[in-house]
Every structure is written in structure tokens, then in C-alpha cells.
């Protein structure tokens, strides 16, 4: 995919904002992904009060990765595409942890 075909967007996860480059098709999913991840993080924070925020972020991403195969009929995207989105989310957050 060429750089010119990508759109720059911002996503906020666990109070941190990250830039992403996505295709036009992926851009329609960004807010849904952002909402879903943040809702899961909040749920894990409520459930596991002794865990720090980053633990809850990772639990949410792991949970999401395992949910993708079960939800593949609920979306127009193929399973490999869903996996790419999850991997992109994980990579962004792992990069942020390093900074």
C-alpha cells in the first residue's frame, strides 16, 4: 500500500493519544475500535482494582485479540484484516509503553 493511500488519524487509548495511518476503509472503524478498547480497559480496571492501567490495557488487547475470530461474522472485514487491526493496536500501545 502506498503512503498516499493512507489517511492520518488520532486515536486515544487509556488517556493517551496516538497517531495512526489507515486506509479509507479502516478509518471508518477507528472510533469503534477506540471505544471498544477503552470500554474494555475501564471494565478491567473496575474488575481488577489492584492492577495498574497498563496491565488493564494489555488485558483488553489480549481479550480483543481472542474475541476477533468469534466476531468475524459481525463485520464486513475478513479475519486476516481484523488480525491486522488488532496487531496494529498492540504495536501502537507497545511503542507507547517504551516511551
Protein Blocks (a to p, Z undefined) as FASTA:
>chain_A
ZZklpccddddeehiacdddddfklmmmmmmmmmmmmmmmmmmmmmmmmbcfklmmmmmm
mmmmmmmmmmmmmpcbdfklmmmmmmmmmmmmmmmmmZZ
